[in-house]
């Protein structure tokens, strides 16, 4: 999985449309190998991002859990600590 795609389920506050779109963009970039598509491929690329975002949003809104929502700041701190341990920063 692309490292830039973040887990979006079960957070407080809930995921935003912008976060879903950003993850969708990263996914489409990863599978196409394009950071920015050519003019010939731009319409298909953007349509794919929109479709992936719509499906992802529906998925996230349909999932259920009994676990308490995660805190974004705490998760960011954990990720920063993992990175520091991994890269020695």
N, C-alpha and C positions, 0 to 999 in steps of 0.2 A: 504494500500500500504506500502511496505517496506520503511522505512525512509531513507535508504541509496541510494535509487534510486532517482536521481536528474532529474528535468525537463531539457530536452535537446533541445527543440524547440525554435527557434527565438532568438538566441544569436549571438553576434558579439564578437569574431570570431565564425564561425559556429562550430557545434559539430564535434568532431574527431571520427575516428573509434575506438580508444582506450576507449573513454568515452561511446560509444554505447556498446562496448563489456563488460565494467565494469558494466553497468546498467543491461545488459542481464545476466551476471553472478549472480548478486544479485537477479534478478528475479527468475532464475532457482534454486538458493539456497533456496529462500523463499518457492517456491512451492513444492520442494522435501524434505525440511527439512534437507538437507545435507550441511554441510559446505565444506566438502571434501568427495566425494563419495568413496565407496569401489572399489577395482580393478574390481570387477564384474560389477559395474555400471558406471565405469569411461567413457567408450566409449559412452554410451547413454547420460550421463550427458554432456559431451563436445559437442556432436552432437546437443543437445538441446540448449546449449549456442550459438553455431554457427548459428543455425536456427533462434533463437530469435533475435540475433544481425542482421542478414540479413533482416528479416522482419521489425525490428525497423528502420534500416537505410533507407529502401525503404519508409517507412511511413514518416520519418522525411524529406526526400528529396521531397516527393510529397505534403506535406502540404503547404498552402499559407496563408499569413496574410498581412494586411495593417498596422499593428502595427509596430512601430519602434523596431529594435532589442534591446534586453536587454543587459546590461553590466554585465559581470560576476563578476567583483569586487563589483559593487553596490549591486547585488543580494546576494553575500557572506556577505557583511556588514549587509544587512537587516536580513539575517538568523542568524548572530551572535548576533544582537540586540534582535531578538525574543528569542533566546536561553538564553540570559542573563536575559531577563524579566521573562522567564518561570522558569529558574532554579536559579535565583538570583546570578549568577556568576559575 
